[in-house]
Amino acid sequence: MRLEPGQVAVVTGAAGGIGLAMARRFAAEGLRVVLADVEEDALREAAAGLTSEGAEVLARPVDVSERDSVVALADAAYAAFGAVHVLCNNAGVGSGAEGRMWEHEPNDWKWAFAVNVWGVFHGIQAFVPRMIAGGAPGHVVNTSSGDGGIAPLPTASVYAVTKAAVVTMTESLYAHLKAEGAEVGASVLFPGPHMLRTGLWESHRNRPERYAKQRPRKTPYRSLDAYEAAMRRAGHEVRFTPVEEVAEHVVDGIRADRFWMLPAGEHSDRQIRARSQSMLDRANPAYLESFILD
């Protein structure tokens, strides 16, 4: 797909982090951008910043876990611009679960699935039929993670399970689009290859009451700064990938019709090989051992 001025890109989770970086990169190509996010103040600030840079912007508060909210986003995008060419289902949350899996609260799972899995599906259902009907080349990018999308980090198992689901959903979407003979492509994005400075670590700030925790946490929510400090004390320097680099990878991937938007990385490549070999050998998942806590 060629990215050209006048096309329209829709990005969820666009008020900051990866989403805002993608929106800004699309705008640099001359695309009109539709920003969607549940954080209204941050969304207004992001839209104002892009507008001041010369972008044509539509900003809509959206809760991707609610189907009607995403359908309303699609209605607004098509009413404003008449078409959508790029859809980035990027909104995501960490669940805030703690302890062993059997100790997790059901609401941790319900909230993470509502946003990370149902949110992607709602985006597909609300936009893809209209993108196909429009007849123009288009592309869908669904954001996954190396945690789950490649191999799970057991200490963040809820998040990992949702991101594994996004990979399978996108593979299925790709196959369905090919079977349909559609001019719309699909990709799954693995931001990286290193960690990112995003608001994912503070997802709890947007947790809705309907998915509220039912008992107090035993430990405080861990911030990215606290995690980085702990790693340094353990003698490990944490490397970060700029969100702008992720956005550039997305643009390159759309142009190349690349399904696996997976930047080369020593750790991720090692995990892919180890997991694949474990499956081929019908062996136990030894690649998880370094993450299993006492």
C-alpha positions in Angstrom: 0.0 0.0 0.0 1.2 3.5 -0.8 0.7 6.1 1.8 -0.4 9.3 0.2 -1.6 12.8 1.2 -5.3 12.9 1.8 -5.7 9.4 3.0 -7.1 8.8 6.5 -5.6 6.9 9.4 -7.5 5.9 12.5 -5.5 5.2 15.7 -6.8 4.1 19.0 -4.9 4.7 22.2 -3.7 7.8 20.4 -3.4 10.3 23.2 0.2 9.3 24.0 3.0 6.7 23.6 3.0 4.5 20.5 -0.4 5.7 19.3 0.5 9.4 19.3 3.8 8.6 17.6 2.0 6.6 14.8 -0.5 9.4 14.4 2.3 12.0 14.1 4.1 9.9 11.6 1.0 9.4 9.4 0.4 13.1 9.6 4.0 13.7 8.4 3.0 11.7 5.2 0.1 14.0 4.7 -2.6 11.7 6.0 -5.6 13.0 7.9 -5.7 11.4 11.3 -8.4 10.3 13.6 -7.3 10.1 17.2 -9.3 7.9 19.7 -8.5 7.5 23.4 -10.3 7.1 26.6 -8.3 9.9 28.3 -10.1 13.0 27.2 -7.7 15.7 28.5 -4.7 14.0 27.0 -6.6 13.4 23.8 -7.4 17.2 23.5 -3.7 18.0 24.1 -2.5 15.5 21.5 -5.0 16.8 18.9 -4.0 20.4 19.6 -0.4 19.5 19.2 -0.9 17.8 15.9 -3.1 20.5 14.6 -0.5 23.1 15.5 1.9 21.1 13.4 -0.4 21.4 10.4 -2.2 18.1 10.6 -5.9 17.6 9.8 -7.2 16.0 12.9 -10.5 14.5 14.3 -10.3 13.6 17.9 -12.9 11.4 19.6 -13.1 10.1 23.2 -13.6 6.3 22.8 -13.8 3.3 25.1 -12.7 0.5 22.8 -14.1 -2.1 25.2 -17.6 -0.8 24.3 -18.8 -1.9 20.8 -21.1 1.1 20.4 -18.3 3.5 21.2 -16.1 2.1 18.5 -19.0 2.0 16.0 -19.6 5.7 16.8 -15.9 6.3 16.1 -16.2 4.7 12.7 -19.4 6.7 12.0 -17.6 10.0 12.9 -14.5 9.2 10.8 -16.6 8.4 7.7 -18.8 11.4 8.3 -15.8 13.7 8.5 -13.5 12.3 5.8 -15.6 9.8 3.7 -13.1 7.0 3.9 -10.6 5.2 6.2 -7.4 3.7 4.7 -5.3 2.8 7.8 -6.7 1.4 11.0 -4.4 0.9 14.0 -6.0 -1.0 16.8 -3.5 0.1 19.4 -5.3 0.8 22.7 -4.2 -1.5 25.4 -4.0 -1.9 29.2 -2.0 -3.9 31.8 -4.4 -5.8 34.1 -2.9 -4.9 37.4 -3.1 -8.6 38.5 -0.7 -9.8 41.2 0.3 -13.1 42.6 -0.1 -16.5 41.1 -2.6 -17.0 38.3 -5.1 -18.8 40.6 -5.0 -15.8 42.9 -5.9 -13.3 40.2 -9.2 -11.4 40.5 -11.7 -12.2 37.7 -12.0 -8.5 37.0 -8.3 -8.3 36.1 -9.0 -10.7 33.3 -12.3 -9.1 32.3 -10.8 -5.7 32.0 -7.7 -6.8 30.1 -9.7 -8.8 27.6 -12.3 -6.1 27.2 -9.7 -3.6 26.0 -6.9 -5.7 24.6 -8.9 -8.3 22.8 -12.5 -7.1 22.4 -11.2 -3.6 21.6 -9.3 -5.0 18.6 -12.3 -7.1 17.5 -14.6 -4.1 17.8 -12.3 -2.1 15.6 -12.2 -4.8 13.0 -16.0 -5.1 12.9 -16.6 -1.4 12.9 -14.1 -0.5 10.2 -13.1 -3.4 8.0 -16.4 -3.9 6.1 -16.5 -0.3 5.2 -12.8 -0.3 4.2 -13.4 -3.3 1.9 -16.5 -1.7 0.4 -14.6 1.5 -0.3 -12.5 -0.4 -2.8 -9.3 1.5 -2.1 -6.1 -0.1 -0.8 -6.0 -0.1 3.0 -4.3 -1.7 6.0 -5.1 -2.8 9.5 -2.4 -2.9 12.2 -3.1 -4.6 15.5 -0.7 -4.0 18.4 0.5 -7.1 20.2 3.6 -7.6 22.3 6.6 -9.8 22.7 5.0 -10.7 26.1 2.5 -13.2 24.9 2.8 -12.6 21.2 6.1 -14.4 21.2 6.3 -16.1 24.6 4.7 -15.2 27.9 6.3 -13.4 30.8 4.6 -15.4 33.5 4.7 -12.5 36.0 2.4 -10.6 33.6 0.3 -13.6 32.4 -3.0 -11.8 32.0 -1.5 -9.3 29.6 0.4 -12.0 27.8 -2.7 -14.1 27.2 -4.5 -11.1 25.6 -1.5 -10.3 23.4 -1.3 -13.9 22.2 -4.9 -13.6 21.3 -4.2 -10.5 19.2 -1.7 -12.4 17.1 -4.1 -15.2 16.4 -6.9 -12.8 15.6 -4.7 -10.9 13.2 -3.5 -14.1 11.5 -7.2 -15.1 11.0 -8.0 -11.6 9.7 -5.2 -11.8 7.2 -6.5 -15.1 5.9 -10.1 -13.8 5.7 -9.0 -10.7 3.8 -7.0 -12.8 1.3 -9.9 -15.2 0.8 -12.2 -12.2 0.2 -9.7 -10.8 -2.4 -9.8 -7.5 -0.5 -7.4 -4.6 -1.2 -7.0 -4.4 2.6 -3.9 -5.9 4.3 -3.3 -6.8 7.9 -0.3 -6.7 10.2 0.5 -7.5 13.8 2.8 -5.1 15.5 5.4 -6.0 18.2 6.7 -2.7 19.5 10.4 -2.9 20.3 12.9 -4.5 20.1 13.5 -3.0 23.6 11.2 -1.7 26.3 9.1 1.4 25.7 8.4 4.5 27.8 4.6 4.5 27.6 1.6 4.9 29.9 0.9 1.2 30.0 2.6 0.9 33.4 -0.1 3.3 34.8 -3.1 1.7 33.1 -4.9 1.5 36.5 -5.5 5.3 36.2 -8.2 4.6 33.6 -9.7 1.4 35.1 -13.5 1.7 34.9 -15.7 1.1 37.9 -17.4 -1.9 36.3 -14.0 -3.7 36.3 -12.9 -2.4 39.7 -10.7 -4.5 41.9 -12.6 -6.3 44.6 -9.9 -6.4 47.2 -6.9 -4.1 48.1 -3.6 -4.8 46.4 -1.0 -6.5 48.6 1.7 -4.5 46.9 1.8 -1.0 45.2 1.4 -0.7 41.5 4.9 -0.8 40.0 5.9 2.2 37.9 8.4 2.1 35.1 10.8 4.2 37.1 10.7 1.7 39.9 11.2 -1.2 37.6 14.2 0.5 35.9 15.7 1.3 39.3 15.3 -2.3 40.5 16.9 -3.7 37.3 19.9 -1.3 37.8 20.3 -2.5 41.4 20.4 -6.0 40.0 23.2 -5.0 37.6 21.0 -4.8 34.5 20.8 -1.8 32.3 17.3 -1.4 30.7 17.3 -0.5 27.1 14.5 1.5 25.5 13.2 1.9 22.0 11.9 5.4 21.1 8.2 5.3 20.2 9.1 7.3 17.1 11.2 4.3 15.9 8.1 2.0 16.4 6.0 4.4 14.3 8.6 4.4 11.5 8.6 0.6 11.6 4.8 0.7 11.1 5.0 3.0 8.1 7.7 0.8 6.5 5.6 -2.3 7.2 2.5 -0.9 5.7 4.4 0.1 2.5 5.9 -3.4 2.3 2.7 -5.2 3.2 4.6 -6.9 5.9 2.5 -9.1 8.2 5.0 -9.5 11.0 5.9 -6.0 12.1 8.6 -7.5 14.3 11.9 -5.6 14.5 15.0 -7.8 14.7 16.2 -8.3 18.2 18.5 -10.8 19.9 16.2 -11.5 22.7 13.0 -11.9 20.7 14.7 -14.0 18.0 16.1 -16.3 20.7 12.7 -16.7 22.3 11.1 -17.5 18.9 13.7 -20.2 18.2 13.5 -21.7 21.7 9.7 -21.8 21.7 9.5 -23.2 18.2 12.1 -25.9 19.0 10.3 -26.8 22.2 7.1 -27.4 20.2 8.9 -29.4 17.5 10.7 -31.5 20.2 7.4 -31.9 22.2 9.6 -30.7 25.1 8.7 -28.8 28.2 8.9 -25.0 27.9 12.4 -24.5 29.3 12.5 -21.1 27.7 10.3 -19.9 30.6 12.6 -21.0 33.4 14.5 -17.7 33.7 11.2 -15.9 34.4 9.7 -18.4 36.9 9.9 -16.9 40.4 10.3 -18.9 43.6 
